[in-house]
Each structure stands twice: as structure tokens, then as C-alpha cells.
Amino acid sequence: MTATALRTQINWWRGCQRACDRTGYQYLHRTNRTASKEHVQILVLGGGSGGVTMGARMKRKVGAENVAIVEPSEMHYYQPIWTLVGAGAKSVESSGRPTASVIPSGVKWVKSRVTEVNPDTNSVRTDSGKEISYEYLIVALGLQLHFEKIKGLPEGFEHPKIGSNYSEKTVQKTWKALQDFKEGNAVFSFPNTPVKCAGAPQKIMYLTDAYLRKTGKRSNANIVYNTSLPVLFGVKKYADALWEIVKARELTVNLRHNLIEVRADKQEAVFENLDKPGETKVFKYEMLHVTPPMGPPDVLKGSPLADEAGWLNLNKETLQHNVYPNVFGIGDCTNLPTSKTGAAVAAQSGVLDRTITRIMEKRQPDKKYDGYTSCPLVTSYNTVILAEFDYNGQPLETFPLDQSKERRIMYYMKADVMPHLYWHGMLRGLWGGPGPYRTLMHLGMK
């Protein structure tokens, strides 16, 4: 090749490089190469309620540029409102916002799914092949729904008359089944696993009763709540109040009954009797609401971070990992022995914020989470029993009145106040639960 030809080829190649720079190709190529390995001071796994809340709190602590949140979903949902969506009182659209709009400004959003956590090397891997190392890790991965563990699901949702308030894909099917109800059994299930918002499976039962009364169909309906639990509710004070409602409204409750199969083409639900192994009973239904079995995220199960059951292994008071001191957790993915609710996440966030601060200062945590959680038990289209309690199942009520009573003001809080508080307070890291207000309202007494 002559010198002239060589110069011509070099100039041509340089021109291509400049053109590639203008089109962004070189930038993308460089980004892809360097993005395979990154480092961040505080890494948050999960962009649900716990993840976004802690992302906002950590942003204020160390600066947005030092925080990243790993979350694959394009939409973020306020799931507690799905109880009312399934009963036609709210729209599913009102429950969701784009994830991009709730990620704290300046915090990096890694739009991928976590596939591997390596606490021994302080790193995680995502489904895009990226490796991210961290100084501190906050695990907020939520839990997984397992409709597939019930024979006949999830394909059974293709048939009418069956729904579930536990998924944005199936919650509107609940409302459709309720509207189309004519006569027969309305059946509601509670699985033999931990669940999020343990009151939700029976809330839709009470709302169904109210709707059928309002539309003149109640006399043609037999409402059946089959729960795997040995109790109607885990806290006796509220359970006693709920049993009174069950009796007054002529609802049928079968304890220790677990849904194992749905024959959607025949409108049959098969339940096993947990107290009599091998015994099953078939319920014909005109409407069926399914609460699916639930479990820890796959990425946690079998990892060094998990306990024997697959849940994140935390100190229940400090929310610090029991083995890895730079790992923390919040919300549904943890093994904390309290009900998995949004209210619990709010209360945990304040404690976890303090714990991380102390650890960063190389000091011992000094704030303890008492297990506070809350379940607004919707009992009609305008009443709620506001259950609040701690690790010991003891009522921990905010208001200086008997919260085991059905009240209209509590429904207003559930339907309108709490969503506003969620979007504008909790997700911005500004709401850590009602603890201070409880102290004030009870004049300093617990």
C-alpha cells in the first residue's frame, strides 16, 4: 500500500470515528463496556415502597450521587388501595405511577432485575450482566406471588367469575366477578403461607357483602371465607370484633381450609382440611377471590443472606443483617415476625435510617423497632376497623379511642388520607409512622 493510500485510509477511518461520535455509537459502546462493573456507596435492591423510601432517606444522608436503586418495573403501585379497586370504589389507574416519577431525583435507577447477591464480595449482579459493588446494601425486594402453586392457576383467570386483589393484572377481574354475581356461593381464600396485608383476603369479603346488599342480591348469596389460619385474625381484640360482624351479617367462616385447586371451567374450588390430612372439599362458586401463596424472592432463597425459610435474616430490632453488618433490610422480604404491611415499612424506615447512621459512625444501633404494623380492616364502603399492633400481638393504637369499633373516619383515612401520605410523605422519606403522634395523643402514655 502506498503512503498516499495509507493516509487516505487513515483519514477515512478518522472520519468514521467522528461520525460515530456524532451518532452516539462510540458513547454507547464505551458505556456498555464500562457499565459491566460499577461501584456505589449505598445500593438499594428493590423499588417498591421500602426501596424508594430508603432511597430518599439515604439521598439526604450521603447525597444522591452515592445512592442507586435496582428495580426492573416501569410502574410503581400503591397496592393497599387494590382492596377498594376490587370492590369498584377506586380505579386501578389511581393506584399506579411511573417508577421514574417516584425514584428520588438524582438517585441512579438501575432498570434491571437482581440475579445474584454476593455479600462476601460486597457485590450484586443483574440480568443485564452488570456487576455492582457497594459499601452498604439495603434489601427491599418484597415477596413473590405463587398463583402457580394452586392447580389450575394462573390460567384459570382466563375464565370469568374469578379474581384476585393481589395483582394489578387480576384486581379488575374481582370487580367484574362481583358485578356479574347473580346467585350462589361467593368464596374467598387465605393461603397456608405468609402473606402481605393479612387482612386483605377478608376485607373483600365484607365489601362483597355490602355490594350485594346494596344491589338487592344478598338474599341469593352464600358468602364463604375459607382460611388456612386457626383464627379469623391474629390479634384477639380485633378478631373478637370481626367475629361479631361475621355473625351479624351471616357470613360463613371455615378455619384451617387451604385452597389447592381451581377448576375454572366448572366453577369449582378445592380446599384441603389442614387438620385432617388427605381430606378435601369442593366448593361450587359464582364468584371466587383467590389470595395466592407467597414466598421470598428467588434471588434470596439459598443465598447467604437468607434464613432457612428463604427470608432476609435480620435482627428484628435494628433491621441489620444477623451475619453481614453492612447489609440491612426492610419490608416484605424480611423474616421480621410482624404482619407485612405498608404501615410496617413506614415504621421500619425511621428505625433503619437511624441504624445505618450509627453503623456509618462506627457506633452501635440505639433505636429499636417494636414490630409496629397496621391493618385498616375495611368492613363496608364507609367503615373501617383500624387494627394497630406490635410484635407481641398487643394493640398499639394511635388514637385515644377504641379502634376495634367500625368507624367512618377510619374509612376516610384508608381511602383518601393514607394514599396521599404514601405518595407525598413516605416515598419522600418524610413519614416514619405514627409513633410520635401516638405519644402526643395519649399524653405521653404508651
C-alpha positions in Angstrom: 0.0 0.0 0.0 1.4 3.4 -1.0 1.8 6.2 1.6 -0.9 8.2 -0.2 -3.3 5.3 0.0 -2.5 4.7 3.7 -3.1 8.4 4.6 -6.4 8.2 2.7 -7.5 5.1 4.6 -6.5 6.6 8.0 -8.4 9.8 7.2 -11.4 7.7 6.2 -11.3 5.8 9.5 -11.0 9.0 11.5 -14.0 10.4 9.6 -15.9 7.3 10.5 -14.9 7.7 14.2 -16.1 11.4 14.2 -19.4 10.3 12.6 -19.8 7.6 15.2 -19.2 10.1 17.9 -21.9 12.3 16.5 -24.4 9.5 16.3 -23.6 8.3 19.8 -22.3 4.9 18.8 -18.9 5.3 20.4 -20.6 6.7 23.6 -22.9 3.7 23.8 -20.1 1.3 23.2 -18.0 2.8 25.8 -20.9 2.9 28.3 -21.7 -0.7 27.7 -18.1 -1.7 28.3 -17.6 0.3 31.5 -21.2 -0.3 32.8 -20.4 -4.0 33.3 -18.8 -3.1 36.6 -19.8 -0.2 38.9 -19.5 0.9 42.5 -21.9 2.8 44.7 -21.7 3.7 48.4 -25.3 2.7 49.2 -27.1 0.2 47.0 -30.9 -0.4 47.4 -32.3 -3.6 45.9 -36.0 -3.1 45.0 -38.0 0.0 44.0 -41.2 -0.8 45.9 -42.4 1.1 49.0 -39.4 0.2 51.2 -36.8 0.7 48.5 -37.9 4.1 47.3 -38.5 5.3 50.9 -34.9 4.3 51.9 -33.5 5.7 48.7 -35.0 9.1 49.6 -33.6 8.9 53.1 -30.2 7.8 52.0 -30.1 10.6 49.4 -30.3 13.1 52.3 -27.7 11.2 54.2 -24.9 10.8 51.7 -26.0 12.6 48.5 -28.0 11.4 45.5 -24.8 10.6 43.5 -23.9 8.0 46.1 -27.1 6.0 46.0 -28.5 3.6 43.4 -31.8 1.7 43.3 -32.1 -1.6 41.3 -35.7 -2.1 40.1 -36.9 -3.6 36.8 -40.6 -2.4 36.8 -41.7 0.6 34.8 -44.7 1.2 37.1 -44.9 1.7 40.9 -48.2 0.8 42.6 -49.8 1.7 45.9 -51.1 -1.8 46.5 -53.2 -1.2 49.6 -55.8 0.6 47.5 -56.4 -2.6 45.5 -58.9 -3.7 48.1 -61.1 -0.8 47.0 -60.3 -1.3 43.3 -61.6 -4.9 43.5 -64.8 -3.5 45.0 -65.3 -0.8 42.4 -64.6 2.1 44.9 -61.3 3.1 43.2 -59.8 2.8 39.8 -56.7 0.7 39.2 -55.2 3.7 37.3 -55.3 5.7 40.5 -53.0 3.2 42.2 -50.0 3.5 39.9 -47.4 6.0 38.8 -44.3 5.6 36.6 -41.4 4.3 38.5 -39.3 7.2 37.1 -41.6 9.7 38.9 -41.0 8.2 42.3 -37.3 7.4 42.2 -35.7 10.3 44.2 -34.2 12.9 41.9 -30.5 12.4 41.3 -30.5 8.8 42.6 -29.4 6.4 39.9 -32.1 4.0 38.7 -30.7 0.7 37.5 -33.6 -0.7 35.5 -32.7 -4.4 35.8 -33.5 -7.4 37.9 -31.1 -8.6 40.6 -30.0 -12.2 39.8 -27.2 -12.7 42.3 -26.2 -11.3 45.7 -22.6 -11.8 46.9 -22.3 -10.3 50.4 -18.8 -11.8 50.9 -17.6 -9.7 48.0 -20.0 -6.8 48.6 -21.4 -7.1 45.1 -24.6 -8.0 43.2 -25.3 -9.0 39.6 -28.2 -8.1 37.4 -29.9 -9.7 34.5 -28.2 -7.2 32.1 -24.8 -8.7 33.2 -23.9 -5.7 35.3 -21.9 -6.2 38.5 -22.4 -3.5 41.1 -20.3 -3.3 44.3 -21.3 -1.4 47.4 -20.3 -0.3 50.8 -23.8 -0.7 52.3 -26.6 -2.8 51.0 -30.3 -2.3 51.7 -32.5 -5.2 50.6 -36.1 -4.3 49.9 -37.1 -6.9 47.3 -40.6 -7.6 48.5 -42.1 -11.0 48.1 -43.3 -13.3 45.3 -46.8 -14.3 44.4 -47.2 -18.0 43.6 -50.5 -18.5 41.8 -48.9 -21.5 40.1 -48.8 -23.4 43.3 -52.6 -23.7 43.1 -53.6 -26.3 40.5 -55.5 -24.6 37.7 -53.9 -21.2 38.1 -52.9 -18.8 36.8 -54.6 -20.0 33.6 -57.9 -20.1 35.5 -58.0 -16.3 35.4 -58.9 -16.5 31.7 -62.3 -17.6 32.8 -64.9 -15.2 34.3 -66.1 -15.2 37.9 -62.6 -15.4 39.4 -60.2 -12.6 40.5 -57.5 -11.5 43.0 -56.8 -8.2 44.6 -53.1 -9.1 44.9 -52.1 -8.2 41.3 -52.7 -5.3 39.0 -53.5 -7.9 36.3 -56.3 -9.6 38.2 -57.8 -7.0 40.6 -60.2 -5.7 38.0 -61.4 -9.3 37.4 -62.5 -9.2 41.1 -64.7 -6.2 40.4 -66.1 -7.8 37.2 -66.9 -11.0 39.0 -68.7 -9.0 41.8 -70.7 -7.0 39.2 -71.7 -10.2 37.4 -72.8 -12.1 40.5 -76.3 -13.5 40.3 -76.8 -16.2 42.9 -74.8 -18.9 44.6 -71.5 -19.0 46.6 -69.0 -16.2 46.8 -65.9 -17.9 48.1 -62.7 -16.2 49.5 -59.4 -17.9 50.3 -56.4 -17.3 52.6 -53.3 -19.5 51.8 -51.1 -21.6 54.0 -48.1 -19.2 53.7 -47.1 -15.8 55.0 -48.9 -13.1 53.0 -48.7 -9.3 52.7 -51.6 -7.5 54.3 -53.1 -10.4 56.0 -56.4 -8.6 56.5 -57.0 -8.1 52.7 -58.4 -11.6 52.0 -61.4 -10.9 54.3 -61.8 -7.2 53.5 -63.1 -8.0 50.0 -65.5 -10.5 51.7 -67.1 -7.7 53.7 -67.2 -5.4 50.7 -68.8 -8.1 48.7 -71.5 -8.5 51.3 -72.1 -4.7 51.3 -72.3 -4.6 47.5 -74.7 -7.5 47.3 -76.9 -5.9 49.9 -76.8 -2.6 48.0 -77.8 -4.3 44.8 -80.5 -6.5 46.3 -78.7 -9.8 45.6 -77.6 -10.7 49.2 -80.6 -13.0 49.8 -79.4 -15.1 46.9 -75.8 -15.3 48.1 -73.9 -17.5 50.4 -70.6 -15.8 51.4 -67.8 -18.2 52.4 -64.4 -17.3 53.8 -62.0 -20.3 53.9 -58.8 -19.5 55.7 -55.8 -21.8 56.4 -55.4 -20.0 59.7 -56.8 -21.3 63.0 -58.1 -17.8 63.8 -60.0 -15.1 62.0 -57.4 -12.5 62.8 -54.1 -12.7 64.7 -54.9 -10.1 67.4 -57.7 -11.1 69.7 -59.1 -7.7 70.3 -59.8 -7.2 66.6 -60.7 -10.8 66.0 -63.5 -10.6 68.5 -64.9 -7.5 66.8 -64.7 -9.2 63.4 -66.5 -12.4 64.7 -69.4 -10.1 65.7 -69.6 -8.7 62.2 -69.4 -12.2 60.7 -72.3 -13.4 62.9 -74.4 -10.2 62.3 -74.0 -10.4 58.5 -74.5 -14.2 58.3 -71.1 -14.9 56.7 -69.6 -18.4 56.8 -66.0 -18.8 58.0 -64.2 -22.1 57.8 -60.9 -22.2 59.6 -57.9 -24.4 58.5 -59.1 -24.7 54.9 -56.5 -24.2 52.2 -57.2 -23.7 48.5 -55.3 -26.3 46.5 -57.1 -26.4 43.1 -59.3 -24.2 40.9 -61.5 -25.9 38.2 -62.4 -22.7 36.5 -64.3 -24.4 33.7 -66.6 -26.0 36.2 -66.6 -23.1 38.7 -65.2 -25.3 41.5 -62.6 -24.6 44.1 -61.0 -27.5 46.0 -59.8 -26.9 49.6 -57.8 -29.2 51.8 -58.6 -29.6 55.5 -55.3 -28.8 57.3 -56.4 -30.5 60.5 -57.4 -33.7 58.6 -54.6 -34.6 56.1 -56.0 -36.1 52.9 -59.5 -34.7 53.4 -60.7 -32.2 50.7 -63.9 -30.4 50.0 -65.2 -29.0 46.7 -67.0 -25.6 46.7 -69.1 -24.5 43.8 -68.7 -20.8 43.2 -70.5 -18.0 41.4 -67.5 -15.7 42.5 -64.1 -16.7 43.7 -61.4 -14.4 45.2 -58.0 -16.0 45.4 -55.2 -14.9 47.7 -52.2 -16.7 46.3 -49.5 -18.5 48.2 -46.5 -16.2 48.7 -42.8 -16.6 49.4 -39.4 -14.9 49.4 -37.8 -13.7 46.2 -35.9 -16.4 44.3 -32.7 -14.4 44.5 -32.7 -14.5 48.3 -33.6 -18.2 48.7 -30.5 -20.2 49.3 -28.3 -17.1 49.4 -26.0 -16.3 52.4 -28.4 -13.5 53.3 -31.4 -15.8 53.8 -32.6 -17.8 56.8 -33.7 -21.4 56.5 -37.1 -20.4 55.0 -35.5 -18.1 52.4 -36.4 -14.7 54.0 -33.8 -12.0 54.7 -32.2 -12.8 58.0 -32.4 -9.6 60.2 -32.1 -8.5 63.7 -35.7 -7.8 64.5 -35.0 -4.6 66.5 -32.2 -2.9 64.5 -33.0 -4.3 61.0 -29.4 -5.0 60.5 -28.4 -8.4 59.0 -27.5 -11.0 61.6 -24.3 -12.1 59.7 -23.2 -9.2 57.5 -23.0 -5.9 59.3 -23.1 -3.7 56.2 -26.4 -5.3 55.0 -29.8 -4.1 56.1 -33.4 -4.9 55.1 -36.9 -3.6 55.1 -40.4 -4.7 54.2 -42.0 -7.9 52.9 -38.7 -9.8 52.0 -37.6 -9.9 55.7 -38.1 -12.5 58.4 -39.3 -9.9 60.9 -42.1 -11.6 62.9 -44.8 -9.0 62.2 -47.5 -8.5 59.6 -46.2 -7.5 56.2 -47.9 -4.1 55.5 -47.1 -0.7 54.2 -47.5 0.7 57.7 -44.8 -1.6 58.9 -42.5 -0.4 56.2 -43.1 3.2 57.2 -42.3 2.4 60.9 -39.2 0.3 59.9 -37.8 3.1 57.7 -37.3 5.5 60.6 -35.5 2.9 62.7 -33.4 1.7 59.7 -32.4 5.2 58.9 -31.1 5.6 62.4 -29.4 2.2 62.4 -27.5 3.0 59.2 -26.4 6.3 60.6 -25.0 4.7 63.7 -23.2 2.0 61.7 -21.6 4.6 59.4 -20.4 6.4 62.5 -18.9 3.0 63.8 -21.3 3.1 66.7 -23.9 0.6 68.0 -27.5 1.0 66.9 -29.6 2.7 69.6 -33.1 2.7 68.2 -35.4 -0.4 68.3 -38.3 -1.4 66.0 -41.1 -2.7 68.1 -42.9 -4.6 65.3 -45.5 -1.9 64.8 -47.8 -2.6 61.9 -51.3 -1.6 60.9 -54.2 -3.1 59.0 -57.2 -1.0 58.1 -59.9 -3.7 58.1 -62.4 -2.4 55.6 -65.8 -3.7 56.7 -68.1 -1.8 54.3 -68.0 1.0 51.7 -67.8 3.6 54.5 -66.4 1.8 57.7 -63.0 0.5 58.8 -61.7 -1.1 62.0 -58.1 0.3 62.3 -56.0 -2.5 63.7 -52.6 -1.5 65.0 -50.3 -3.8 67.0 -46.7 -4.8 67.8 -44.5 -7.9 67.7 -46.4 -9.4 70.7 -49.8 -9.0 69.0 -50.7 -6.3 71.5 -52.7 -3.3 70.3 -50.6 -0.3 69.7 -53.3 2.2 68.8 -52.6 5.8 67.7 -56.0 7.4 68.6 -57.3 7.7 72.2 -60.5 5.7 71.4 -61.4 2.1 70.8 -60.2 1.2 67.4 -61.9 -2.2 67.3 -65.1 -0.3 66.5 -66.2 0.3 62.9 -65.8 4.0 62.2 -66.4 6.2 59.1 -63.5 8.5 59.8 -61.1 5.5 59.6 -62.6 4.6 56.2 -61.8 8.2 55.0 -58.2 7.7 56.3 -57.9 4.4 54.4 -59.4 5.7 51.1 -58.1 9.2 50.9 -55.6 10.2 53.6 -53.2 7.2 53.5 -52.7 7.3 49.7 -51.8 11.0 49.9 -49.4 10.3 52.8 -47.8 7.5 50.9 -47.1 9.4 47.7 -46.1 12.7 49.3 -44.7 11.7 52.6 -43.5 8.1 52.9 -41.9 7.8 49.4 -40.0 11.0 50.0 -38.6 9.7 53.3 -40.7 12.1 55.4 -43.1 9.7 57.1 -41.8 7.1 59.6 -45.1 6.0 61.0 -47.5 7.5 63.6 -45.3 6.8 66.7 -44.7 10.5 67.7 -48.4 11.3 67.1 -49.4 8.3 69.2 -47.4 9.6 72.1 -48.9 13.0 71.7 -52.5 11.8 71.5 -52.0 9.5 74.5 -50.4 12.4 76.5 -47.1 10.6 76.7 -48.5 7.2 77.7 -47.9 4.2 75.5 
